[in-house]
Amino acid sequence: MENQTNQQQSIVLLIIFLLALATRLLLAPFIPGYVTDIRCFKGWADQVAKVGFSRFYSSDMFVDYPPGYILILYPIGKIRLLFNLDFNSPLFLLLVKLPSLITDLATGYLLLCAARKAKLNFSLSLLLILYLFNPAILINSAVWGQVDSFFTFFVLLSLWFIEEKRFPLASSTMVYALLVKPQALFFFPILLFALLENKNWKTFFKGVVSGLVVLFLVILPFSWGNGIYWLIQKYQGTISSYPYASLNAFNFFALTGGNWVEETHPFLFLNYKTWGYIFLLTISGTGAFLFFRWKNPYKIYPLSFFLISSIFMFSSKMHERYLYPALILALLVFVYFPHRRILLTYSGFSITHFLNVGLVLLYSWYNVFHLSRYSPYVLAISLSNLLLYVYALYAGFHLFQNKKPMTSKESQVLSP
């Protein structure tokens, strides 16, 4: 009887994943996405397939992505050249979006594995897997064509390995995530804190070495003839190329009228850039304090959520999509701390994130890329995000108070 039940559950899950894939395959080839990003990904795929790795960054083409994702674009470019696909064909568009579509599903599977590990019941696991149909997730990969789900998946893998104290694998996956998108740097404190808390210098050394090995293997094909500092210069150039308080990110700075305002613009006796640094130091210090005070094996998930949501809300140079990892992290928090407050936080941020990204994408189709700093949409959604953030802190405070790990018998939706 139990085997029959397990078989039925596996069939239900297979159908859900196939429907999630079908939904993405129906959307991705026919919606142009964010034209600037799609044009870049297509151009980079073409360029690296034609000139190879060593000459890619030395060309005159604008490239603000590190090499981790260029490796993924290489076979896509080769396929286009091999089959002579039209640059503007739906099939080439699908190929460019495909890595994110795959990691959407992989993230859903990782979430399911976490639910099984925490011994959540099947009904609750099904509720979590609806993440695959969350409009805030679909719009990023299948519609916009961005790669946030790709780098987020490797961040999640790293957190999974940290939880299991497999630190060499944790370092490797986190470094690769950083080589895909610089935003992975926001999660490095969690890895560092975990290594320090482990109090094993041999393990610490193994973690550092494994991360350096991945770094070396990824950048080596791109490094011939480019000197030894080209990657540092690439990251510096990427970070310094967006000197604004907010880049369509509906956060605290946008709420104060800082959307597309130079970060050197005065704000409350200082400027947005200085306030961003102050907030960043405060967030990092608070994260460190909570990490070493909280004796819970699953603390890495709420603390990762705290870091990414706080940095999105109170740092400069934030884009509209940078809150994306907080959504899946909220669900992972719920897996190990199943309180309704967490689901409410996830639902609220899903709505505001979808509206934020959707508005930016919609305006881009009319060649409007900078939303007005005093737009009622910008101000209303920014205020909603701030209120949700305060509510998330309230929910997190109650999690921190419950310092004991959750047991399998407690794996149910608890009262708020």
Residue pairs with C-beta under 8 A, 6 or more apart in sequence:
9 122
12 126
13 112
13 129
16 126
16 129
16 132
17 105
17 108
17 109
17 132
19 133
20 104
20 105
20 108
20 132
20 133
21 101
21 105
23 133
23 138
23 142
24 101
24 104
24 138
24 141
24 142
25 94
25 101
27 138
27 142
27 143
28 93
28 94
28 97
28 98
28 101
28 141
28 142
28 143
28 145
29 90
29 91
29 93
29 94
30 90
31 142
31 143
32 38
32 93
32 365
33 93
33 97
33 143
33 144
33 145
33 361
34 144
34 145
34 146
34 360
34 361
34 364
35 364
35 365
36 364
36 369
37 144
37 145
37 146
38 93
38 96
38 145
40 62
40 63
40 65
41 73
41 96
41 145
41 147
42 87
42 92
42 93
42 96
43 61
44 56
44 61
44 63
44 65
44 70
44 73
44 77
45 73
45 74
45 76
45 77
45 80
45 95
45 96
46 77
46 80
46 81
46 87
47 56
47 59
47 61
47 77
48 56
48 70
48 73
48 74
48 77
49 74
49 76
49 77
49 78
49 80
49 81
50 77
50 81
51 59
53 67
53 70
53 74
53 221
53 222
54 221
54 222
54 223
54 224
54 225
54 226
55 225
56 63
56 70
56 222
57 63
57 67
57 222
57 226
57 230
57 234
58 225
58 226
63 70
63 234
64 234
64 237
64 238
64 241
65 180
65 181
65 238
66 178
66 179
66 180
66 181
66 182
66 231
66 234
66 235
66 238
67 179
67 218
67 219
67 221
67 222
67 231
68 151
68 176
68 177
68 178
68 179
68 180
68 181
68 218
69 147
69 150
69 151
69 179
69 180
69 181
70 222
71 218
71 221
72 99
72 150
73 96
76 95
76 96
76 98
76 99
79 85
79 95
80 87
80 92
80 95
85 91
85 92
85 95
86 92
93 145
96 145
97 141
97 142
97 145
99 147
99 150
100 140
100 141
100 142
100 145
100 146
100 147
100 148
100 149
100 150
101 141
101 142
103 141
103 149
103 150
103 152
103 153
104 132
104 137
104 141
104 142
104 149
105 132
106 153
107 131
107 149
107 152
107 153
107 156
107 328
108 129
108 131
108 132
110 153
110 156
110 157
110 160
111 128
111 129
111 131
111 328
111 331
111 332
111 335
112 125
112 128
112 129
114 160
114 332
114 335
114 336
115 124
115 125
115 128
115 335
116 125
118 335
118 336
118 406
118 408
118 411
119 408
119 411
120 128
120 335
120 338
120 411
121 411
121 412
124 338
124 411
124 412
124 413
128 331
128 334
128 335
131 137
131 327
131 328
131 331
134 327
134 350
135 350
135 354
136 324
136 327
136 350
136 351
136 353
136 354
136 357
137 149
137 327
139 354
139 357
139 358
139 361
140 146
140 148
140 149
140 321
140 324
140 357
141 147
141 148
141 149
143 361
144 321
144 357
144 361
146 321
147 180
147 181
148 181
148 321
148 324
148 325
149 324
150 180
151 177
151 180
151 181
151 183
151 184
152 177
152 324
152 325
152 328
154 173
154 174
154 176
154 177
154 180
154 184
155 173
155 174
155 177
155 184
155 187
155 304
155 325
156 328
156 332
157 169
157 173
158 169
158 170
158 171
158 173
158 174
158 177
158 187
158 191
159 170
159 187
159 190
159 300
159 301
159 304
159 332
161 167
161 169
161 170
161 173
162 170
162 190
162 191
162 194
162 300
163 297
163 298
163 300
165 198
167 194
167 195
167 198
167 203
167 204
167 206
167 207
167 210
168 206
168 207
168 209
168 210
169 210
170 191
170 194
170 207
171 191
171 207
171 208
171 210
171 211
171 214
172 210
172 211
172 213
172 214
174 184
174 187
174 188
174 191
174 211
175 211
175 212
175 214
175 215
176 214
176 218
177 184
177 187
178 184
178 185
178 188
179 214
179 215
179 218
179 219
182 235
182 238
182 239
183 322
183 325
186 307
186 308
186 311
187 304
187 307
187 308
187 325
189 284
189 287
189 288
189 307
190 287
190 291
190 300
190 303
190 304
190 307
191 207
193 287
193 288
193 291
193 292
194 291
194 300
195 203
195 204
195 207
196 204
197 291
197 292
198 204
219 231
222 230
223 230
223 231
239 317
242 317
242 319
243 262
243 263
243 264
243 273
243 317
244 258
244 259
244 260
244 261
244 262
244 263
244 316
244 317
245 253
245 254
245 258
245 259
245 261
245 262
245 263
245 265
245 267
245 272
245 273
245 276
245 316
246 253
246 254
246 258
246 259
246 260
246 261
246 316
246 318
247 259
247 260
247 317
247 318
247 319
247 320
248 254
248 259
248 260
248 319
248 320
248 356
248 360
248 370
248 371
249 259
249 312
249 318
249 319
249 320
249 322
249 323
249 356
250 320
250 352
250 355
250 356
250 378
250 381
250 382
250 385
251 312
251 313
251 314
251 318
251 382
251 385
251 386
252 313
252 314
252 382
252 386
253 259
253 267
253 272
253 275
253 276
253 314
253 316
253 318
254 373
254 378
254 379
254 382
255 379
255 382
255 383
255 386
256 267
257 373
257 374
258 265
258 267
258 272
258 316
258 373
259 370
259 371
259 372
259 373
259 375
259 378
260 370
260 371
260 373
261 272
261 373
262 272
263 271
263 272
263 273
263 276
263 316
263 317
264 271
264 272
264 273
265 271
265 272
267 275
268 275
270 278
272 316
273 316
275 314
275 316
276 314
276 315
276 316
276 317
279 310
279 314
279 315
280 311
280 314
280 315
283 306
283 307
283 310
283 311
283 314
286 306
286 310
287 303
287 306
287 307
290 299
290 303
290 306
290 400
291 299
291 303
294 303
294 400
294 403
295 403
296 403
296 404
296 405
297 405
298 336
298 337
298 405
298 406
301 329
301 332
301 333
301 335
301 336
302 333
302 337
302 396
302 399
304 325
304 329
305 326
305 329
305 330
305 333
305 392
305 396
306 396
308 322
308 323
308 325
308 326
308 329
309 323
309 326
309 349
309 389
309 392
310 389
311 318
311 322
312 318
312 322
312 323
312 326
313 385
313 386
313 389
320 356
320 357
320 360
321 357
323 349
323 353
323 356
323 385
324 353
326 349
326 353
327 346
327 349
327 350
327 353
330 342
330 345
330 346
330 349
331 346
333 342
333 399
334 342
334 343
334 346
336 406
337 399
337 402
337 406
338 406
338 410
338 411
338 412
338 413
338 414
339 395
339 398
339 399
339 413
339 414
339 416
340 413
340 414
340 415
340 416
341 391
341 394
341 395
341 398
341 416
342 395
343 413
344 391
344 395
344 416
345 388
345 391
345 392
345 395
348 384
348 388
348 391
349 385
349 388
349 392
352 381
352 384
352 385
352 388
355 377
355 381
356 381
356 385
359 371
359 377
359 381
360 371
363 369
363 371
371 377
371 378
372 378
